[in-house]
Amino acid sequence: MDGKIQAMQHALAQWVLLLAILWPVAVSAQAPLFASDDLLDVALPADFSRLCRPRETEACDFTPTTLLYRERDGRKHSLPVAIQIRGGWRSLLRNCSVPLLWVRFDEKDVSGTLFEGQTLLPLTTHCGKGLALDPMLSGIRRADYEQYLLREFLGHRLYNALTDYSLRVRLLRIAYPRPGSNSSRGVPHYAFFAEHFDATAARTGTERPERGAFDAGRLDAQAAGMLALFQYMIGNTDWSIARERNTMLLVNSAGRQLPVPYDLDMSGLVNAKYAGPAPGLPIDEVRERWFLGYCQPGTDWDALFAHYSERRTDLLELADGIAGLSRNSVRAAQTYLESFFAILDSGEARQTRIVERCQPWPPTGIDHTSPSVIPDKVAARPR
């Protein structure tokens, strides 16, 4: 008996030692900024008309400014930061007057603050009215842009609920006062911070390879199926694992590649007026779904369908908890998601619309997102 007790004590001591090693990693991996879902009030002085736009000017540097934020207890904080415009379609002046940004932090400035551990964060903004002459774009109201932003945020939250291999996000109510005004006043908009890719890798215990490292032989079939089914659920065709379009790759300890999505604004869930399906696909608008997952050996479709179905209630309820999302947006999102689950409820629909519509395996370097497959008649479609 004494021997058994000693063995149990030894095993317990080993577990305590293991926890002592792992606990600091677990704590540091969960950054304070993304540990809460509370709406965060922020001010970021910026003159967007003067910011350098990378896709319009070759050499763009970061512009110094200040990030001001208020905690739940009312305490105000001010952090020196630097900003730079990022993104593709949304970085162009003709499309967005308030483009997506990078926000850069200095490690010493954020120590002990809500932004501790952050060095570079992508900020997704509401885009704004834009300066385009295209009537399709000029007819979009400010309120429309706000709802697009919130529905894109919802898309990220949906994937968070499905897998930890996803980008954490934090919703903001943000003002952009004029630089030098010494005021945090300004018209408030919604925006959200997302994890930096490297932070996602650190949190999940994976590594992020250099872009272009896709290897079909190392792609995890279930992770790829999880992503493809999610993109089908939200009606997004503006992505590609093989070409790493709006898709980041992580590599786990077994050497398997795990895809993670970002930039969801071209999806049917967001349903932006400027959006369209990927050119070359046999669909005419973003609310139409088209499955783009691979016919990859080893994919357990039944397990994936069950994983989504088990989370149906949670996924449908997420829209209700997002600040600023209008009742119309909530209803539209829930109705659109319900139409996806209606497909999962039908064995025949699952088979014909998803399993049998999978894309050839192994994938080639050319797919629906390749410029060479874009028909001339849709080449000018806003991307």
Secondary structure, 3 states (H helix, E strand, C coil): CHHHHHHHHHHHHHHHHHHHHHHHHHHHHCCHHHCCCCCEEEECCCCCCCCCCCCCCCCCCCEEEEEEEECCCCCEEEEEEEEEECCCHHHCCCCCCECCEEEEECHHHHCCCCCCCCCEEEEECCECCCCCCCHHHHCCCHHHHHHHHHHHHHHHHHHHHHCCCCCCEEEEEEECCCCCCCCCCCCCEEEEEECCHHHHHHHHCCECCCCCCCCHHHECHHHHHHHHHHHHHCCCCCCECCCCECEEEEECCCCCEEEEECCCCCCCCCCCCCCCCCCCCCCCCCCCCCCCCECCCCCCHHHHHHHHHHCHHHHHHHHHHCCCCCHHHHHHHHHHHHHHHHHHHCHHHHHHHCHHHCECCCCCCCCCCCHHHCCHHHCCCCC
